[in-house]
């Protein structure tokens, strides 16, 4: 379950960003998951709900969005979104493709209360 290690790093990032921005508490965390990462949303949400305890984000709500997989053909230059695991160019049938979207995990934003508010 690689979701736990990913969320553990996410929590370290949340703590650091909250400290840098003088947040007393984080109330919402928005994360974008690339579909190539094969993250199981329920496992990610469970890891988040477990690991947020005793952190600045202990009451935070997690909002997930997803980045589709997009490929670029290295032979004909055609780019397209793919929805299955068949990675070849639909225009020229070449298997020489580059995946350029859908691999990332991005902490999109945090919402929270400033210290002193």
N, C-alpha and C positions, 0 to 999 in steps of 0.2 A: 504494500500500500504506500506508494511514493507520495501520495497526497499529504501524509503527515509531515514528511521532511520539507515539502514545499510550503506548507502552512507554517511550520516552525520558522522558516526563513522570513516568510511574510510577516509574522508577528514581530520579529526583530526589526524589520523595516518599519513597521507601524510605530513601534516604540521610539525608534530613532527620529522619524519624521514628526511625530507628535512632540517630542522634546525640542526639536529644532524650531517648531512653530508655536511653542508655548501653549500647547493644548493640555488642559486638565483632564479631559476625558474624550475618547473617540466614540461617536454614536453610530456612524455608518462607514462601511468599508466597501468600495467598489473595485472589483477585480475582473479583468478580461482574461479568459482562458482560450488559448489557441487549440483548435480541435485536433491538431497533430499531436498534442501532448497526451492524448488519451486519458484525461483526468475524469474520473467518475464524480459527477457533481455531488451526489449524496455523500460520498466518502470525504470530499473536500469540505463540504458543509459540516459534517460530523467532526472532522479534525479541527476546523475553525471554532466550533462551539466548545470543544474540549480545551483547546490550547489558549483560548482567550481569557480563561479564568485567571484571576490574580494579575491581570495586565491592565494597562490604560484603556484597553478596548473590551473590558469584561462585559459591558452592556451593548456592545456594537452589533448592528444588524449587517449581515453580509449580503451584498447584491452582486450577482454574477452575470456577466455577458460573455458572448462567445465570438471568437474570430474564425471565420471560415478559412479553409485551406485554398490557397491560390498558387497556381503553378505557372511557370514560364518555359516555353519550349526553347531549347538551345539551338534547334535546327531552323525552325521557321519564325520564331519570335512571337508566336501566339501566346496570349495569357488567358487563363480561365480559372474559375472556381471549380473545385472538384468535391463531390459529395460521397464518393466511395473510395475504396482503397486501390483502384486501378489507375496508376499514375503513368499515363502516356498522353501525348498530345492528341486531342480529338480532331485536329485539322490535318496533320501529316502522319499521325500514328507513331511518331518517334518516341522512344522511351527516354530520350535525353532531355529530361526536364529538370528545372530547379524549383524547389519549393521556396516561395518568398513571403508567404503569409500563412499564419495558422500555427506557428511554432512557439509563440511567446506566451508568457504569463506576465500580465502587467497590472500593477497596482495603479488604478486609474485615479482614484481620489479618496480622501478621508474627510469626514465631517465630524465636528466635535465642538466642545466648549473651551474657550480660552481660559487660561488661568486668570482669576480675578473677576470673572463675569458672574 
